[in-house]
Amino acid sequence: MMKTAFAYWDKRIAPVFDIARHIHLVEAEAGRIVTERQEILADDLPVQKALFLAQLGIGTLVCGAISRPLQALVTAYGIQVIPFVAGELGEVIQAWLSGNLTGDRFSMPGCCGRGRRFFPGIRLTEKEKNTMNGRRGNGQGQGRGIGAGGGQGGTGSGGGRGQGRGRMGGSQVTGAVGNCVCPKCGHREAHERGVPCVQKQCPKCGTALTREKSNMEIP
């Protein structure tokens, strides 16, 4: 019996899985739905989100855009990821049951072939995050910033606070501190600057590693 999770928001596939909070679980056999239910994903670290999917016994995840590190974490638990899907939740589920989910009809706009495009760093405004998570901002703020390389930043409104590239025109710098950690067995090793942890494999169990940030790092 297959168990598949569909990340959704407002009765549609959630546009970005990294901040999605709701999944619709479907257990199917021989092309027919046996059971359905909803689960809420805690607003935790990506490694905890991937672990929760594994604990639910999910075999396949259907979602919208997903960052490369999070997809690597999910697949490390043996979960197949079908990314960059868009459409009404009910229609997507029926297309999945009939084996017609890979057509262009359910592809996100701008995606040139499912599974061949990744979002290495998905950045959403606080307004977009709050909207998907059912929260409202507590205030309005405006500001300008200097982008990396000296480019002029834009003007915008947010939830009363924001993050810039740096102070006095400089860029934030994260030092080579912290560890790479295995989300499966807990193995830790020193982070090597310039080499993403997700590109390394745990020497004990072969799972893709993830970054464990130090309190000294700039987020």
C-alpha positions in Angstrom: 0.0 0.0 0.0 1.4 3.4 -1.0 1.4 6.4 1.3 1.8 9.7 -0.4 1.9 13.2 1.1 0.7 16.3 -0.8 1.9 19.6 0.5 -1.1 22.0 0.2 -2.4 25.5 1.1 -5.8 26.9 0.5 -7.0 23.7 -1.3 -4.1 23.9 -3.8 -0.6 22.5 -3.9 1.6 24.8 -1.7 3.9 26.9 -4.0 6.9 26.4 -1.7 7.4 23.3 0.4 10.1 24.8 2.6 7.5 26.9 4.4 4.5 24.7 3.9 2.6 23.7 7.1 -0.1 21.3 5.9 0.1 17.9 4.1 -2.7 15.7 2.9 -1.9 12.0 3.3 -3.3 9.5 0.9 -3.0 5.7 1.2 -3.8 4.0 -2.0 -3.9 0.5 -3.3 -4.5 -0.6 -6.9 -5.2 2.9 -8.0 -7.9 3.5 -5.3 -7.8 5.6 -2.2 -8.0 3.5 1.0 -7.6 6.3 3.7 -7.0 10.0 3.7 -6.1 12.4 6.5 -4.4 15.8 7.1 -1.2 16.4 9.2 0.4 19.7 10.3 4.1 20.2 9.8 5.8 22.0 12.7 7.6 25.2 11.8 11.0 23.6 12.6 14.3 23.0 11.1 14.4 21.3 7.7 16.0 18.2 9.2 13.1 17.9 11.6 10.6 18.3 8.9 12.2 15.6 6.8 12.4 13.3 9.9 8.7 13.9 10.5 7.8 12.7 7.0 9.9 9.6 7.5 8.2 8.9 10.8 4.8 9.0 9.1 5.9 6.3 6.7 5.6 8.4 3.6 6.9 6.9 0.4 6.3 9.8 -1.9 6.1 13.6 -1.5 4.3 15.7 -4.0 5.0 19.4 -3.7 5.7 22.7 -5.4 9.1 24.4 -5.4 11.6 22.9 -2.9 15.2 24.0 -2.1 18.0 21.6 -3.0 19.2 21.0 0.7 15.7 20.1 1.9 15.1 17.8 -1.1 18.4 16.1 -0.3 17.3 15.6 3.3 13.9 14.1 2.3 15.3 11.8 -0.3 18.0 10.6 2.3 15.1 9.0 4.2 14.1 7.0 1.1 11.2 9.3 0.2 10.6 10.0 -3.5 10.1 13.7 -4.2 7.9 14.9 -7.1 8.6 18.6 -7.1 7.3 21.7 -9.0 3.7 20.5 -9.1 0.9 23.1 -9.2 -2.9 22.9 -9.3 -6.0 22.1 -7.3 -5.3 19.5 -4.6 -8.2 17.2 -5.6 -7.2 17.3 -9.3 -3.6 16.6 -8.5 -4.5 13.6 -6.3 -6.6 12.1 -9.1 -3.9 12.7 -11.6 -1.4 10.9 -9.3 -3.8 8.0 -8.9 -4.2 7.6 -12.7 -0.4 8.1 -13.4 -0.9 11.3 -15.3 0.8 13.7 -12.9 3.9 14.2 -15.0 2.2 16.2 -17.8 2.6 19.9 -18.4 -0.8 20.6 -17.0 0.4 20.3 -13.4 3.8 21.8 -13.9 4.6 25.1 -12.1 4.9 28.1 -14.5 8.5 28.6 -15.7 9.8 25.1 -14.8 11.7 23.6 -17.7 11.2 19.9 -17.0 10.2 18.5 -13.6 13.1 17.3 -11.5 15.7 19.3 -13.5 15.3 22.7 -11.8 16.1 23.4 -8.1 15.8 26.5 -5.9 19.1 26.5 -4.0 17.9 29.4 -1.8 14.2 30.2 -1.8 13.5 33.7 -0.4 10.0 34.8 0.4 8.8 38.0 2.0 7.4 38.0 5.5 4.0 38.8 4.0 4.1 35.7 1.8 5.3 33.5 4.7 2.6 34.8 7.1 -0.1 34.3 4.4 0.8 30.7 3.9 1.1 30.0 7.6 -2.1 31.7 8.6 -0.4 34.6 10.4 -0.7 38.4 10.1 2.0 41.0 10.4 2.2 43.2 13.5 3.3 46.3 11.8 4.6 48.0 8.7 8.2 49.0 8.1 10.1 50.5 5.2 13.8 50.5 4.4 16.5 50.5 1.8 19.6 48.3 1.7 22.8 47.9 -0.2 23.0 44.6 -2.0 26.1 42.5 -2.2 28.6 43.8 -4.7 27.4 47.4 -4.2 24.1 47.1 -6.1 21.3 49.3 -4.9 18.6 47.4 -3.0 14.8 48.0 -3.4 12.2 49.6 -1.3 9.5 47.6 0.3 7.2 47.1 3.3 7.5 44.2 5.7 6.2 43.0 9.1 8.1 45.7 11.1 11.5 44.2 10.9 13.9 43.1 8.2 17.4 41.8 7.4 20.0 43.5 5.3 23.1 42.4 3.6 25.3 44.1 6.1 26.0 47.3 8.0 27.4 50.4 6.4 27.3 48.9 3.0 29.3 45.8 3.9 28.1 42.2 3.5 27.6 39.7 6.2 30.2 37.0 6.4 29.7 33.6 8.0 32.8 32.0 9.2 33.8 28.4 8.8 32.4 27.4 12.2 29.8 24.8 13.1 29.5 21.1 12.2 28.0 18.9 9.6 25.6 16.5 11.2 23.9 13.3 10.0 20.1 13.6 10.4 19.8 9.8 10.7 22.5 8.6 13.1 23.7 11.8 14.6 27.3 11.6 13.4 29.1 15.0 13.5 32.2 16.4 11.7 33.7 19.8 11.3 32.2 21.9 8.5 34.7 22.6 5.7 34.4 26.1 4.4 33.2 26.3 0.8 31.9 22.7 0.8 28.1 22.4 1.5 27.4 19.8 4.1 24.6 18.3 1.9 27.3 17.3 -0.6 28.9 15.0 2.0 27.8 11.6 3.0 27.8 10.2 6.5 30.8 7.7 6.8 28.6 5.5 9.1 25.3 5.2 7.3 25.7 7.0 3.9 23.0 9.6 4.6 23.4 13.2 3.2 24.7 15.5 6.0 23.2 18.8 6.9 24.6 22.0 8.5 24.4 22.4 12.3 24.9 26.1 12.8 26.8 27.5 15.7 25.4 30.4 17.8 28.4 32.4 16.6 27.2 32.3 13.0 25.2 35.1 11.4 21.9 33.6 10.2 
